[in-house]
Amino acid sequence: MSGQVGVMEDGTLAGTDAESQARQVFANIESLLRSAGAGPEHLVKLFTMLSGTEHLAGSRAAQGEVFARWFPEGDWPAHSLIVVAALAAPGLLIEVEAIAAVPRG
């Protein structure tokens, strides 16, 4: 799935900090997976972009919380992270692209 950002269904940012936005990013990813008949266990690769190193702690806190629920055995998918100068819109702090192997049914 293309890059997901910390925007809620009504189009507003989930918060002004990376932790809030990251939680929303993962909620968006989970919602998209469910709509395709899949779940987090079908994720094979994640690619995260952060708009500054100051957002690492917040994004990692949210990721740790979500991944503990998604992958209780600790078998996380491959995950790359880069720090960028900026994302596509002001206020966006994190964007996550995901690849999932969705079962056909």
DRENLO-328535 format. One record per residue (C-alpha): residue number from 1; y, x, z. Coordinates in steps of 0.02 Angstrom, whole numbers, plus 50000, padded with zeros to 5 digits. Example, Ala and Ser with C-alpha at 12.3 -4.5 7.8 and 13.67 -1.06 7.14 Angstrom:
# DRENLO-328535
<rec><pos>1</pos><Y>49775</Y><X>50615</X><Z>50390</Z></rec>
<rec><pos>2</pos><Y>49947</Y><X>50684</X><Z>50357</Z></rec>
***
This chain:
# DRENLO-328535
<rec><pos>1</pos><Y>50000</Y><X>50000</X><Z>50000</Z></rec>
<rec><pos>2</pos><Y>50173</Y><X>50060</X><Z>49963</Z></rec>
<rec><pos>3</pos><Y>50284</Y><X>50125</X><Z>50100</Z></rec>
<rec><pos>4</pos><Y>50304</Y><X>50007</X><Z>50246</Z></rec>
<rec><pos>5</pos><Y>50462</Y><X>50015</X><Z>50352</Z></rec>
<rec><pos>6</pos><Y>50509</Y><X>49944</X><Z>50522</Z></rec>
<rec><pos>7</pos><Y>50575</Y><X>49780</X><Z>50454</Z></rec>
<rec><pos>8</pos><Y>50518</Y><X>49612</X><Z>50521</Z></rec>
<rec><pos>9</pos><Y>50478</Y><X>49459</X><Z>50414</Z></rec>
<rec><pos>10</pos><Y>50658</Y><X>49398</X><Z>50425</Z></rec>
<rec><pos>11</pos><Y>50720</Y><X>49562</X><Z>50350</Z></rec>
<rec><pos>12</pos><Y>50797</Y><X>49633</X><Z>50508</Z></rec>
<rec><pos>13</pos><Y>50755</Y><X>49802</X><Z>50582</Z></rec>
<rec><pos>14</pos><Y>50633</Y><X>49795</X><Z>50727</Z></rec>
<rec><pos>15</pos><Y>50748</Y><X>49910</X><Z>50824</Z></rec>
<rec><pos>16</pos><Y>50862</Y><X>50060</X><Z>50810</Z></rec>
<rec><pos>17</pos><Y>50735</Y><X>50184</X><Z>50878</Z></rec>
<rec><pos>18</pos><Y>50582</Y><X>50261</X><Z>50794</Z></rec>
<rec><pos>19</pos><Y>50459</Y><X>50192</X><Z>50920</Z></rec>
<rec><pos>20</pos><Y>50510</Y><X>50011</X><Z>50888</Z></rec>
<rec><pos>21</pos><Y>50514</Y><X>50036</X><Z>50701</Z></rec>
<rec><pos>22</pos><Y>50345</Y><X>50124</X><Z>50702</Z></rec>
<rec><pos>23</pos><Y>50264</Y><X>49981</X><Z>50798</Z></rec>
<rec><pos>24</pos><Y>50331</Y><X>49861</X><Z>50666</Z></rec>
<rec><pos>25</pos><Y>50271</Y><X>49974</X><Z>50525</Z></rec>
<rec><pos>26</pos><Y>50095</Y><X>49969</X><Z>50596</Z></rec>
<rec><pos>27</pos><Y>50106</Y><X>49780</X><Z>50622</Z></rec>
<rec><pos>28</pos><Y>50157</Y><X>49762</X><Z>50439</Z></rec>
<rec><pos>29</pos><Y>50012</Y><X>49871</X><Z>50383</Z></rec>
<rec><pos>30</pos><Y>49890</Y><X>49771</X><Z>50488</Z></rec>
<rec><pos>31</pos><Y>49957</Y><X>49608</X><Z>50418</Z></rec>
<rec><pos>32</pos><Y>49940</Y><X>49670</X><Z>50239</Z></rec>
<rec><pos>33</pos><Y>49763</Y><X>49730</X><Z>50273</Z></rec>
<rec><pos>34</pos><Y>49714</Y><X>49562</X><Z>50348</Z></rec>
<rec><pos>35</pos><Y>49787</Y><X>49470</X><Z>50199</Z></rec>
<rec><pos>36</pos><Y>49673</Y><X>49574</X><Z>50087</Z></rec>
<rec><pos>37</pos><Y>49519</Y><X>49535</X><Z>50193</Z></rec>
<rec><pos>38</pos><Y>49519</Y><X>49706</X><Z>50275</Z></rec>
<rec><pos>39</pos><Y>49569</Y><X>49787</X><Z>50437</Z></rec>
<rec><pos>40</pos><Y>49627</Y><X>49955</X><Z>50505</Z></rec>
<rec><pos>41</pos><Y>49448</Y><X>50018</X><Z>50496</Z></rec>
<rec><pos>42</pos><Y>49468</Y><X>50017</X><Z>50306</Z></rec>
<rec><pos>43</pos><Y>49614</Y><X>50140</X><Z>50308</Z></rec>
<rec><pos>44</pos><Y>49570</Y><X>50307</X><Z>50230</Z></rec>
<rec><pos>45</pos><Y>49740</Y><X>50394</X><Z>50219</Z></rec>
<rec><pos>46</pos><Y>49913</Y><X>50374</X><Z>50294</Z></rec>
<rec><pos>47</pos><Y>50071</Y><X>50465</X><Z>50240</Z></rec>
<rec><pos>48</pos><Y>50221</Y><X>50456</X><Z>50358</Z></rec>
<rec><pos>49</pos><Y>50400</Y><X>50501</X><Z>50320</Z></rec>
<rec><pos>50</pos><Y>50524</Y><X>50522</X><Z>50463</Z></rec>
<rec><pos>51</pos><Y>50712</Y><X>50538</X><Z>50441</Z></rec>
<rec><pos>52</pos><Y>50729</Y><X>50680</X><Z>50567</Z></rec>
<rec><pos>53</pos><Y>50628</Y><X>50779</X><Z>50692</Z></rec>
<rec><pos>54</pos><Y>50714</Y><X>50688</X><Z>50834</Z></rec>
<rec><pos>55</pos><Y>50605</Y><X>50537</X><Z>50790</Z></rec>
<rec><pos>56</pos><Y>50438</Y><X>50628</X><Z>50810</Z></rec>
<rec><pos>57</pos><Y>50412</Y><X>50581</X><Z>50993</Z></rec>
<rec><pos>58</pos><Y>50447</Y><X>50396</X><Z>50968</Z></rec>
<rec><pos>59</pos><Y>50340</Y><X>50381</X><Z>50813</Z></rec>
<rec><pos>60</pos><Y>50197</Y><X>50475</X><Z>50896</Z></rec>
<rec><pos>61</pos><Y>50207</Y><X>50363</X><Z>51051</Z></rec>
<rec><pos>62</pos><Y>50191</Y><X>50206</X><Z>50945</Z></rec>
<rec><pos>63</pos><Y>50055</Y><X>50284</X><Z>50838</Z></rec>
<rec><pos>64</pos><Y>49955</Y><X>50335</X><Z>50990</Z></rec>
<rec><pos>65</pos><Y>49966</Y><X>50160</X><Z>51062</Z></rec>
<rec><pos>66</pos><Y>49918</Y><X>50073</X><Z>50900</Z></rec>
<rec><pos>67</pos><Y>49783</Y><X>50197</X><Z>50850</Z></rec>
<rec><pos>68</pos><Y>49700</Y><X>50182</X><Z>51020</Z></rec>
<rec><pos>69</pos><Y>49677</Y><X>49998</X><Z>50981</Z></rec>
<rec><pos>70</pos><Y>49635</Y><X>50019</X><Z>50797</Z></rec>
<rec><pos>71</pos><Y>49518</Y><X>50168</X><Z>50816</Z></rec>
<rec><pos>72</pos><Y>49444</Y><X>50159</X><Z>50993</Z></rec>
<rec><pos>73</pos><Y>49314</Y><X>50290</X><Z>50949</Z></rec>
<rec><pos>74</pos><Y>49450</Y><X>50412</X><Z>50897</Z></rec>
<rec><pos>75</pos><Y>49399</Y><X>50417</X><Z>50713</Z></rec>
<rec><pos>76</pos><Y>49573</Y><X>50413</X><Z>50638</Z></rec>
<rec><pos>77</pos><Y>49598</Y><X>50418</X><Z>50449</Z></rec>
<rec><pos>78</pos><Y>49678</Y><X>50569</X><Z>50366</Z></rec>
<rec><pos>79</pos><Y>49865</Y><X>50570</X><Z>50404</Z></rec>
<rec><pos>80</pos><Y>50007</Y><X>50675</X><Z>50334</Z></rec>
<rec><pos>81</pos><Y>50185</Y><X>50678</X><Z>50400</Z></rec>
<rec><pos>82</pos><Y>50344</Y><X>50748</X><Z>50327</Z></rec>
<rec><pos>83</pos><Y>50523</Y><X>50749</X><Z>50388</Z></rec>
<rec><pos>84</pos><Y>50651</Y><X>50696</X><Z>50258</Z></rec>
<rec><pos>85</pos><Y>50840</Y><X>50696</X><Z>50252</Z></rec>
<rec><pos>86</pos><Y>50849</Y><X>50506</X><Z>50239</Z></rec>
<rec><pos>87</pos><Y>50750</Y><X>50352</X><Z>50188</Z></rec>
<rec><pos>88</pos><Y>50797</Y><X>50216</X><Z>50063</Z></rec>
<rec><pos>89</pos><Y>50918</Y><X>50118</X><Z>50173</Z></rec>
<rec><pos>90</pos><Y>51033</Y><X>50157</X><Z>50319</Z></rec>
<rec><pos>91</pos><Y>50951</Y><X>50135</X><Z>50487</Z></rec>
<rec><pos>92</pos><Y>50773</Y><X>50163</X><Z>50426</Z></rec>
<rec><pos>93</pos><Y>50691</Y><X>50299</X><Z>50529</Z></rec>
<rec><pos>94</pos><Y>50508</Y><X>50290</X><Z>50476</Z></rec>
<rec><pos>95</pos><Y>50409</Y><X>50241</X><Z>50322</Z></rec>
<rec><pos>96</pos><Y>50220</Y><X>50242</X><Z>50310</Z></rec>
<rec><pos>97</pos><Y>50118</Y><X>50232</X><Z>50150</Z></rec>
<rec><pos>98</pos><Y>49935</Y><X>50185</X><Z>50171</Z></rec>
<rec><pos>99</pos><Y>49777</Y><X>50191</X><Z>50067</Z></rec>
<rec><pos>100</pos><Y>49632</Y><X>50078</X><Z>50114</Z></rec>
<rec><pos>101</pos><Y>49459</Y><X>50053</X><Z>50041</Z></rec>
<rec><pos>102</pos><Y>49455</Y><X>49863</X><Z>50042</Z></rec>
<rec><pos>103</pos><Y>49285</Y><X>49780</X><Z>50027</Z></rec>
<rec><pos>104</pos><Y>49261</Y><X>49663</X><Z>49881</Z></rec>
<rec><pos>105</pos><Y>49202</Y><X>49493</X><Z>49928</Z></rec>
***
